Amino acid sequence: MEERKSRRGAALCCAALTLSFIIGAAHLWRAGEEGWAAACIVWMAACFSRGAWMRPVSLAVSALFCVEWLFTMGELVRLRLALGAPWMRLAVILLGVAALSAAAAGLAHAAHGRAWFCRGRERAFMQGAACILAFVPLCAMARYVPHLLLVERFLPGFGVVQALAAGLWSAFICGLLMEKKKAYRVRMRVWRLFSVVFFAQLALASAGWAVFAMSGELHIPVPGVIVAGVLYRGGLSFMPVLFLVSVLLSGSAWCSHLCYFGSWDAWAASFARPSRHPGPLRWRVLSLAVVCGAALLLSRGAGTGAAVACGTALGFVMIPVSVFVSRKKGWAAYCTTLCPLGLLSCLLGRLSPWRLSRTSACTSCGACARLCRYGALTEKGPAEGRPGLSCTLCRACLAACPRGGLGMTFCGRGAEGGAERAFTALVSAMHAVFLFTAMV
């Protein structure tokens, strides 16, 4: 009996919310807000996934619709009174619509809403945070710099739909990444998806479809060129600023979540068990010195063609290194020995509050080191209390430790799991933002 009552309550909540969103979308469409109307329909459809994190958002939107209907009723009634036209029927109809929206919000708040939005309650807060963190910046782009969103280039005014899609994707990925047993595989797959989308848009832009290029002009999509470009041009551009902001927010996770090159090097390394790493620091210092020196020399009179050729060559080096070294050794050879941006990511990542550190449960069994593909852990595990400088916060070691001997902290706190969950929400949102704006 109780189960049947719960099902009826869930169905009632679903029906009320569906009607509320459909009528609200129609109102927005008539008001000229086609993009927001489409976003309402997309959200309504997404609610059938029954994710627990969607309940407070659905409640809030229905409540806002109620307020909007009451405000609209007041405006139209005043207008009709001024014109001497009948207004009672209009007021009753709009009051009824407002009551429907209020009822939908009430049902979402009550047990009926909990029965409908019943999936993933333990992950609801972080999934909601991940959605908001991805939706808000893309929504701001749609409002102030719409040309940065691909949907806006084809359907002006519908950028908010792209922003909402990014938010939904962010929440979905966050939910998967919070399952430790699946986290490594999920991260590798979604990271590679981002790289595929990025290079697909690069190919389309190279083929003459300028609409797929962020600025209308192509740039060399090689991470090392981000460093060299600053010295060659003598000033900052969009990509160095994006890199700095990303590293300050998420630390060295740039190298294990956001780099469109690193995904392929890590994938190549995944075909073998990690062998002993020769020491990633000295090789990357040398690589950084060579790249910076070459950029300075090229800036002293060399043509653009020579600079482009050097930058392209730096990128093509990844192919043989990944195929013949990373695949054989089991660690990301290009990322940990040749990429100058990787060194800067790890160094600047120390300014970020996110850290991996050893807990009292660590027995130095080496399980984490046997899975590390960035040379950040020794065979004795985090013997010095935390992984080495080359750690990219991929967090594969956290799942590898059977005793919880490693934990993630934020400003030294949250090692019991709170910091890791917050970090997962953050990197999920950053991944979604990068994926849905993957243009060069």
N, C-alpha and C positions, 0 to 999 in steps of 0.2 A: 504493500500500500504506500509506504513512504517513498519507495523508488518511483512508483507511478506518479505520485504527487510532484516529486522532484522533476520528472520528465515534463510534466505539464507546465510547471513553473518555468523551466528552461525554454520550452516552446513559446510560451506567452511572452517572455522577455525578448526572444529572438524576433517574434512578429512585431512587437512594439518598436523595437529599435530599427527594424527594416523599414517600417512605415515612416518613422521619424526621419530617417536618412533620405528616403526617396522624396518625401515632401520637401525636406530642406534643400535637397539638390535641385528640385524644380524651382524653388524660390530663388536660389542663387543663379540658376541659369537665366531666369527671367530678368534678374537684376543686372545681367551682363557679366557675371563672374563664372564663365563657362569652365575655367580651369578648376576652381574650387568645387563646382558642381560635380565635375568628373571625379575629383578626389573623394567626395562624399560617397559616390557609388563604389569606387575602388575600396574604400574603408569598409563599407557595408559588406561587400563580397568577402573581404579579408576576415571579417568577424565570424564567418562560418568555420574558420580554423579553430575557434573556441579557445584561443590562447588566453590564459588568465591575465596577462599583462595588458590586454586590450580593454578590460572592463572599466578601469577608471577613466580612460580616454573617451570611451563611448558614452559613459555617464556624463562627463564634462561637456562633450559636444551636444548631446541631447538637451542638457540644461541651457547651453548657449542658444540653441534653436528656440527653446521656450521663451527666453528673454527677447530674442529677435522677433518672434511672432507677436509678442505683447507690444513691443516698440512699434512694429509695423501697423498693428491694429490702431494704436493711438494716433499715429500720423494720418492714416487713412480716414479715421473717424473725424478728426479735426478738419481734414480737407472737405469731407462731405458735409459737415455742419456748416462750413463757410460757404459752400455752394448751395446749401438748402436741399441737398439730396438725401434720400433715405440711407440710414447707416446701421440700423439694428441688425439686419440679416448678416451684413458683413462682419459686424462685431461678434455675433454668435459663432459664425464659421471660424474666424481666426482664434477666438477663445477656445473653441474645440480643438483646433490644431495645436495651440499652445498647451492645452491640457494633455494631448497625446504625447507631445515631446516631454512634458513633465512626468507623465506616467512611465515613459520609457526610461527616463533617468532614475526614477524611483525603483523600478523593477531591476535595473542594472545594479543599483546599490544594495538591494535586498538579497535574500537567499536565492531568488529566482535568477539573479545575475550571476551569483557564484555557481549555480548549477549549470548555467549555459557556458560561461567562461571558466572551464574547469581544468584546462590542460596546462601543466607546467607552473603550478602555483609557487613552488619553491624557487623558481627562476623569474617570477613575474616582475619584481622590482627592477632587476638589472636589465631585463629585456625592454622594459618600458624606458629606462634611462638610455639604452643603446638606440632605441627608435628616435627619441627626442634629440639626442646628440647628432644623429645623422640628418634628421628632418629639418631642424632649425637652420643650420648653415646653408643648406640647399634652398630652403624657402627664402632666405635672405638673398641668395644669388638670383632667384627667380624675380625678386622684387627690385633689386638694385643693379645687378649685372646679368641680365637674362641671357646674354650671348654665350655665357659659360656653360649653359645647359643645352644639351643636344635637342631635347624635345622642343625647347623654345625656338630653335632654328627652323623646325619643320611646322610646329603648331604654336604660334605666338599666344601667350596667355595660359598655356598648359604646363608651364614649368613646375607648378606646385604638384602636379601628378608625378613627375619625376622625383621630386623631393619626398613625396609620400612613399613611392616605391623604394627609395633608398632607405627610408626609416623602417619599412616592413622587412626589407632584406637584412638590415642591421640587427633587428630583433631576432629574426630567424637564425642568423649565424651565431649570435650571442648565445642562444639557447643550446645550439649544438656544441659550441666551444666550452660550455660549462660542464659538459659530460667528459670527465677526464679520460675515459677509455677511448673516446672518439676524437678528442681534441686534436691530436697530432695529425690524423688523417684528414679531418675536416679543414684544419689550417692549411695543409699542403694543397688541398683541392681548390679552396676558394682563393688562395693566393695565386695559384696557377690560372684560375679563371680570370682574375683581374689582369694578369699579364697577357692572356690571350685576347681579351677585349681591347687592351691598350694597343697591342701590336696590330690587331685587326683594323682599328681606326687609323693607325699610322699607315697601313697598307692602302686603305681607301683614300686617305689624304694624299699619299704619294702618287696614286693613280689619277689624281686631278680633282678629287672631290674635296675642295677646300672647306666645305661645310664641316668636315670632320676634324679640322685643325682648330685649336683653341683660338689662336690669333690670326688665322688665315695664312700663316707662314709655317713651314716645317722647321723643326729643330732636331739636332742629333740626340736621339733618346738613349744616351749612354750615361750611366750614373757618374762616372769619373769626370765627364765633361761639365757637370754641375760645379765641380771644384775649379776645373781649368777655366771655365767660362768667366768666372768672376775676375780672375787675373788677366785673362785675355782682353776682356771688354773694359776692365777697370771700374767695374761697378756691379751692384746687385741687379738681378732680374727676378722674374716670377719664381722659377724653380729653386734657386738658392733660398729664397724666403720661405717657400713651401717646405723645403727640407728642414730648415732651422725650426720652424714652428712645429713640425711633426716630431722632431727629435726632442724638443723641450716638453711636448705633451706626453709622448709615449716612450721616451728614452731611445735606446738602441733597437727597439722593436721595428724601426724602419727596415732593418736588414732581414727580418724574418716574417714580416707581414705586408710591407708596402712597396718594396723595391721590385720593379717589373723585370729586372735581370735576375735578382737573387732567387726567384722561385724556380727557375730552370736549373741553376747550380745546385740548389738544395735537392731538387728532384733527382738529378744525376747522382748525387751523393747517397740518396736513399736506397740505391741498388746494392750497396755493400755495407757491412758492419764497419763502424768507424775504427780506423787504425790509429797509431800514435801520431799526433800532430807535431810537426817540426817547430812550432812556435810561431803564431800568426803575427806577432807585433812587429818584429824586425823587417819582415818582408813588406808589410804594408807601409811602414815608415819609408822604406826605399821607394816603393811605388808612388807614394804621395810626393816625395821629393822630385822624382823623375817627371811626373805629370805637371807639377807646379813649375818646375824649371822649363819644361817644354812650352808651357803656356806663356811664360814671360818672354822666352826667346821668340816665339811666334808673334807676340804682340809688338815686337820691334821691327815691323816692316814686312813680315811675311803675308802673303795674300790669304784671302778667306778660304780659297781652295785647299791650301796646305793645312790650315787649321781643321777644316772639315775632314780631310783625309786622315789626319792624326787621331781625331776623335773617333772616327769610324773604325780605325784599326784597333783602338783600345777596346771597343765593343766586340769586334770579331775575335779577339783573343779568347773571349769566354768560351767559344764553341770547342776548340781543341782541349782547353784546360778542363772544361766540364766533362767532356767525353772520355778523355784519356787519364785524367788525374782524379777528379771528384768521384767519378763512377767506380774507379778502382780503389781509392783510399777510404771512401765512406765519409769524408768531410768536405765541406764546400770550399774547394781549393781557390776558385776565382775570388769569392767573397772574402776569404780569410787571408789571402796572400797578395792579391793584385789590385783589388778595388780600393782606391784612395778614399772614396766616400764612406766605405765601411769603417775605416779607421776613425774618420771624423765623427761618424755616427756613434761609435763606442766611446770616444772621448767626450763629446758633447752630451752623450747620454748620462754622464755622471752628474750633470746639472739637473737631471730629472729626479723626482722623488721616488721613482719606482726602483726597487732592488730585489734581487734574489739572495737569500742568505741561509746559512745552515741553522737548523734548530737543534734542540737538545736530543732529539730522537735519532740524529745522524750517527751511524756506526762506521762511517768511511768504508762501506762495502764496495763502492765503485760502480753500483748499478747506474747511477746518473751519468758518470763519465763514459760508460760503454754505449750510451745513446747520444751523447753530445756531438754534434756535427760542426761545431765552430771552434773547437780547441779550447774551450773555456773551463773545462774540468779535467783534473788529473785522474790517474787510476785510483787514487785514494779518496776521490770525491772532493768536495769543497773544503780541503784541509785548512785553508786560511780563513774560513768562515763564510766565504761567498765565492761565486764563480769568478774567473779571470776577466781581464779587460775586454776580451773578444766575445763576451756573452751578449746575445742578441735578444734576450727575454722571450725566446721561443717557447719556453716552459715545458719542453718535452721531458726535461729531467724531473719535473714535479710529478708527472704521471709514472715515471720509471721507478721512483723511490717507493718501496713497499711499506716504509715505516713513517713517511711524512718527514723525512730528514731535511728537506728543503722547503722553504716557504717564501712567499712574496710579501713584501712590505711596502707601505706608502709612508714616507717620512719616518721609517722605523716601526710602524705599527701595522696591525692587520695580518700578522703571520698565520693566524688561525684560519684564514681563508677569505676574509672580507676584502683584503687588498687585491687578491687574485680575481675575485668576482668583479670588482670595480674596474680593474685593468682589462678584463675580458670585454666588458661593456664598452670601454673606451676604444680599444683596438678594433672591435667589431664596427663601431660607428665610423672610425677613420677608414677602415677598409671599404665600407659602403660609400662614403663620400668620394674616395679615390676611384672606385669602380664606376660610379655613376657620373663622374666627370673625367673619364679616362681619355683625354685628348692631349695632343702634343702641340 
